[in-house]
Amino acid sequence: MSVEDVMRCLLGLSRDEVKTYFMLLNNSMTIDEIAEVLGKSKPTAYRIAVKLTKMGLLVRKPHIMEKGGYYYKYEAVEPETIKRGIQEVLNVVCKKVLEALSQDFAEVKRKLHESTSR
């Protein structure tokens, strides 16, 4: 299993979202640049960038233009941050799975005991 597979499975990311994250590890990009590299429309690139930013995987930084105004560039957070986030998700999932198994086995055991004691 690759890190891309883990990000898709545990973080619920699409292939394009994972690709965008890795692309932005090397250099920051504008929405126009992201759209061009992905071969997607600007609205699609924007949706991807917003989702990844809300998840804490990207950071949006303003850049001032010489003649006034500004634009944003997106950059990826460090992989260690992602690793910690994935570890937290895994810890929660493992805890819930173990709790469910304990409850289910206890319930089956109780039902078996009730049916044999009649």
C-alpha positions as semicolon CSV with decimal commas, in nm:
position;residue;x (nm);y (nm);z (nm)
1;M;0,000;0,000;0,000
2;S;0,140;0,339;-0,098
3;V;0,120;0,667;0,091
4;E;-0,120;0,788;-0,179
5;D;-0,349;0,492;-0,105
6;V;-0,335;0,567;0,268
7;M;-0,423;0,934;0,210
8;R;-0,712;0,838;-0,017
9;C;-0,845;0,575;0,223
10;L;-0,800;0,739;0,562
11;L;-0,837;1,104;0,467
12;G;-1,101;1,052;0,198
13;L;-0,902;1,228;-0,073
14;S;-0,942;1,186;-0,447
15;R;-0,649;1,110;-0,678
16;D;-0,644;1,474;-0,793
17;E;-0,642;1,596;-0,432
18;V;-0,347;1,370;-0,344
19;K;-0,167;1,477;-0,663
20;T;-0,224;1,843;-0,574
21;Y;-0,082;1,795;-0,224
22;F;0,236;1,632;-0,356
23;M;0,272;1,885;-0,635
24;L;0,261;2,169;-0,382
25;L;0,527;2,012;-0,160
26;N;0,790;2,123;-0,410
27;N;0,665;2,475;-0,481
28;S;0,371;2,700;-0,414
29;M;0,121;2,763;-0,693
30;T;-0,176;2,979;-0,781
31;I;-0,514;2,831;-0,868
32;D;-0,440;2,895;-1,237
33;E;-0,115;2,699;-1,211
34;I;-0,279;2,413;-1,021
35;A;-0,555;2,392;-1,284
36;E;-0,300;2,387;-1,565
37;V;-0,084;2,113;-1,412
38;L;-0,387;1,899;-1,323
39;G;-0,551;1,959;-1,659
40;K;-0,868;2,067;-1,480
41;S;-1,084;2,379;-1,482
42;K;-1,009;2,668;-1,246
43;P;-1,328;2,605;-1,043
44;T;-1,223;2,241;-0,995
45;A;-0,871;2,344;-0,891
46;Y;-1,022;2,598;-0,651
47;R;-1,251;2,337;-0,492
48;I;-0,955;2,103;-0,444
49;A;-0,741;2,379;-0,290
50;V;-1,020;2,490;-0,056
51;K;-1,089;2,133;0,061
52;L;-0,721;2,063;0,126
53;T;-0,683;2,398;0,303
54;K;-0,983;2,328;0,527
55;M;-0,833;1,988;0,610
56;G;-0,507;2,157;0,710
57;L;-0,307;1,999;0,427
58;L;-0,245;2,326;0,241
59;V;-0,178;2,684;0,345
60;R;-0,299;2,982;0,141
61;K;-0,060;3,277;0,139
62;P;-0,132;3,622;-0,007
63;H;0,119;3,784;-0,242
64;I;0,115;4,157;-0,319
65;M;0,129;4,267;-0,684
66;E;0,360;4,553;-0,782
67;K;0,080;4,764;-0,930
68;G;-0,160;4,697;-0,645
69;G;-0,386;4,411;-0,556
70;Y;-0,292;4,066;-0,445
71;Y;-0,321;3,700;-0,537
72;Y;-0,293;3,377;-0,341
73;K;-0,049;3,092;-0,367
74;Y;-0,106;2,757;-0,204
75;E;0,162;2,542;-0,048
76;A;0,155;2,201;0,120
77;V;0,222;2,154;0,490
78;E;0,514;1,930;0,585
79;P;0,461;1,553;0,548
80;E;0,524;1,504;0,922
81;T;0,204;1,701;0,988
82;I;0,014;1,464;0,760
83;K;0,171;1,162;0,929
84;R;0,054;1,285;1,270
85;G;-0,297;1,344;1,134
86;I;-0,313;0,997;0,981
87;Q;-0,184;0,846;1,307
88;E;-0,462;1,022;1,498
89;V;-0,723;0,891;1,254
90;L;-0,580;0,539;1,287
91;N;-0,585;0,559;1,667
92;V;-0,951;0,663;1,666
93;V;-1,048;0,396;1,413
94;C;-0,859;0,121;1,598
95;K;-1,017;0,219;1,929
96;K;-1,368;0,215;1,778
97;V;-1,308;-0,120;1,605
98;L;-1,180;-0,279;1,927
99;E;-1,476;-0,139;2,123
100;A;-1,720;-0,271;1,864
101;L;-1,557;-0,614;1,865
102;S;-1,565;-0,629;2,245
103;Q;-1,931;-0,531;2,257
104;D;-2,029;-0,767;1,976
105;F;-1,845;-1,064;2,127
106;A;-1,988;-0,990;2,471
107;E;-2,337;-0,973;2,319
108;V;-2,292;-1,303;2,131
109;K;-2,158;-1,469;2,445
110;R;-2,454;-1,339;2,647
111;K;-2,706;-1,463;2,389
112;L;-2,541;-1,804;2,373
113;H;-2,545;-1,827;2,751
114;E;-2,915;-1,734;2,760
115;S;-3,007;-1,990;2,495
116;T;-2,816;-2,274;2,663
117;S;-2,949;-2,199;3,011
118;R;-3,312;-2,247;2,909
